[in-house]
């Protein structure tokens, strides 16, 4: 059993961070809220999402799994306006999720979760931790997209750099220590990542958010940030692109 009411913009934030990587997702729900772990089809990136019950206007649930087609949720969100409350209810008898927004009711079949795994989050002890605003990351992404299809993230005790190099041009965004929210780096580290994945992840982060980047040399990058007015948290993991000698 699951029944909840949530602000449309809060639900949109949840859907945006997950649909960046997958079209269908399994939400694990209990009395404390909901969580999700999902890996993209190419097994390059992962999302680990937690949303507390306090993020909802109303929330009641027994332990259950909901397999949801995220495109269908987006269709409902397009019918809503900022400030609207969306009511969600599980119809166990018909294996459906029923959504109400205003005078509109949408009934959608749930997706079979039998083939959906619960991937394990790797335990990474990464040596560099950089805290920055999402707006700065967006700026670096915009600069890089016209130059290359990959991006290097570099960190040192002096600061943080996003760097892209193409066949003819290169671009870098350098953020010295005094322009970062915090910097905990004892040694120089550098990893290269596919720009399309990194860009999509960064673009799903709410504007003005504080993002913690965990980085190592040729290790996955971990992005941590809050959603739902700090009543929810998201961790993204992205595998590095290893440079050949």
N, C-alpha and C positions, 0 to 999 in steps of 0.2 A: 504494500500500500504506500502511495506517495501522493501528497497534495501540498501545493505551495502557491504563494503569490509573490511576484517579484517585479521590480521596476524594469521596464523595457530596456533601458540603457544598461542596467546591470546584467541582464540576460545577454544582451548584444556583446558586452565585453567578454563574457564566458565563451560564447560561440565563436567570436573572432579569434581568440588565442588557440582554440582547438582546431577550427576549420582551416587554419593555416597549414596544418600537417595532414589531416584526415577528413574524409567526407562523412564517415560514419564512426560513431564512438560509443563505448560502453561506460556509462556513468554508474559508479557504485555509490549507493545512497543508504544512509542509516539515520538514526535520530539526531546525530550531530551535524549533518550536512551531506555534501556530496564530494566525491573525488574521482579522478580519472587519470589513467596512465595510458599513453598511446604512442606508437612509433609509426612514422610515415612509411608508405609502401616500399620505398627504396632502402629503408633501415639506415638512413643518414641522420635523422633528427628524432627527438623525443620530447613529449610534453608531459609534465607532472603537475596536475591541477588540484587544488583543494579550495572548496567554498564552504564557509561555516554557515550554520543555520541562521545566524544573525544577519547574513546578507539578504535574507528574504523578509518580506513584509509579514508573511505567515508561512509556517513550515511544520508539517507533520509527516513522519515516515517510519515504516518498518524497514528492516534491512532488505534491500532489493537491488536488482540490476536493471537498468534501462538501456536498451540499444537504440540509439537515436540517429536518424538521418538529418544531419545538420543543415542541409539545404532547405529542408521543410521548415525548420525553425526560423531560418532566415526569411522565408516567405511570410511567416506570421509577423516577424519583426518589421517587415516592410509595410505592414498594415497598421503599425502602431506609431505613436508620436512620443517624444520625450515626456516623461512623467506618467505615461500610461502604466497601469498595472496589468501584468499578464498572469492569468491563473492557469496552473498546470495540474492535471489530475490523471493518475494512472487508472485505466479501466482494465482491471486484471482479467475479467471475464472474456473480453474481446481482444486482449493483448494490444491495447492502444494507449496512446497518450492524447488526452483531450486538452486543448489550449483555448482559453477564452480571452479576447481582448475587445473591450467595448461590447458591441452587440454581435461580434463575430465569434463563431465557434469553429475550430479546426480540429478534426479527429484524424490522427495519423497512426498507421500501423507501426508498431515497434519493430526494430531490426533484431533478428536472431543473434544472440550474443555467444552462441556455442563456439563459433570459430574465432572469437575475439579474445586474444590473450591479455594477461596482465603483466606487461613487461617489467622486469626488475630494473630499478634505477641503479646504475653503477655507482659504487662508492669511490668517488674521485677525491684525492687529496691534492688539490691544485695549488701551486705556490704563490700565485698572484691574485689579488682581489682589488678590483677597481670599482668605485661607486661613482656613477655619472647620471646625468639626466637623459631621458629618452630623446629629448629634443637634440642634444648633441650627437647622439647616435644616428638620428634621422639625417642630420646634416652631413655626416660622413658617408652615409649610404647614398644620398643624392649625388654627392661629388664622385663617388666611385662608379656609379652605374654607367656613366658615359665613357668609361675608360677600359674596364675589364670585366670578366665574369667571375673573378675571385677577389677576396679581400684578405689582407694580412692584419692581424691584431698583434700589436707589439706593446710590451709594458716593461718598464724599468723603474728603479727608485726615483727617477726624475719625472716620470709622467707616463702617458698612454698615447698610442698612435694607431690610427686606422689608415692603411696604406694599400693602394691598388696600382698595379703596373700592367699596361697593355703593350701592344706591339710598338707603338710610337710614343704614347703619353703615359704619364704617371700622375697620381694625385695623393695627397696625404692630409689628414686632419690630425694635428698635434695638440694634445691637451696637457700642458704642464701641471705639476702637482697642485699649484694654487688655484687652478680652474676646475679641479675635480672635487667632488664631495668628500671622498676619502681615497687613500691609496695605501695598500699594504703589499709591497713588492720588495723582496730582498735581492733578487737577481733578475737579469734580463731574460724575458721569455718572448717567444714568437710562434704563432700558428697561422696557417693559411686555411681559409674556408670558402666553400662555394657561395658566391654573392647572392644568388637567387634565394637560397634557403635563409641566409642571414638577414637579407633584406625583408623577406616576408615575416620573419619572426619579429624583427624590430618594429615593423609597421603595425603589428597587431598590439603593441604595447600602448596603453593609454597615454595620450599627450600629457607632458608634465610629470610623468612618473619618475621615480628614482629606481635606477637599475644597478644591480650588483653583477659585475662580470668576473667570473672565476676562470683563470687562464693558466695554461702551462705550455711548454714547448712541444709541439706536435701531439697535443692532447685535445680532447673535446673541450669546447667552450661551454660554460654553464651561465645562463642568464637568469637572474632572480628578480622578480618584481611583484607588487601587490595589485590586485584588482578589487572591484566591488567595495570601494571606500575602505580598503584595508581589511575587509572581512573575508578576503580570499587571497590565495598566493599561487604563483605560477613559476615553475622552473622549466626552462628550455635547455636541452642539450643538443649540440651539433658536432658531428664528427669532423675531424680535420681533413684537409686535402694534403696528403703527404707529398712534398716536393721530391722528384727523382733527382739523383745526383747527375 
